[in-house]
Structure formats: structure tokens, C-alpha cells
Amino acid sequence: MGGQVEVSGATAAHGGTRASAAIGAIARAARGLRWYVRELMGDSRYERYVAHLAATHPGAPVPTERQFWRDRHAEEDANPSSRCC
């Protein structure tokens, strides 16, 4: 048998199937948490803006990420709206 263990009808080395499933679940949860935090904090706004710009205005110059954030903050300072902070 050489270290192989039968787990729910599948052969795995020392229960590797369960460990792989657990690691996969943890990795999915970490990716989901990362996505949630990025969306909540606005970190993905630049990527979404670039995708929107490419789809609706092909050939338009794409600002650098630094310029995007400068313009965004300048706009919010000039025209304040209701927000949490």
C-alpha cells in the first residue's frame, strides 16, 4: 500500500485529499476577503475606470494611477458629497 489511504472512495497519500480541500477552501476564503476589502476601500476603482475607458472611449489617453487618484480627490474636494469619512 506504501502510505496510501482510502478516503471516501478516493486513494490519497496520508489523507492528502482532505488537506487539499481544506487548503483550497482557505485560499478561496482569502481571495474573497481580499476582493471584499479592495472593493470596500476603493482600491479597484482605477482598474474599473481603465476598463470603462477602453470600452467606451477607445483610443482615449489613459491617465496614470497616480493622476487618476489626484483627479478623483480634487473632484471630491471641489464638490463634497455625503460620505462616511
Residue, then its C-alpha position, 0 to 999 in steps of 0.5 A: m500500500g506504501g502510505q496510501v489511504e482510502v478516503s471516501g472512495a478516493t486513494a490519497a497519500h496520508g489523507g492528502t485529499r482532505a488537506s487539499a480541500a481544506i487548503g483550497a477552501i482557505a485560499r478561496a476564503a482569502r481571495g474573497l476577503r481580499w476582493y471584499v476589502r479592495e472593493l470596500m476601500g476603493d482600491s479597484r476603482y482605477e482598474r474599473y475606470v481603465a476598463h470603462l475607458a477602453a470600452t467606451h472611449p477607445g483610443a482615449p489617453v489613459p491617465t496614470e494611477r497616480q493622476f487618476w487618484r489626484d483627479r478623483h480627490a480634487e473632484e471630491d474636494a471641489n464638490p463634497s458629497s455625503r460620505c462616511c469619512 
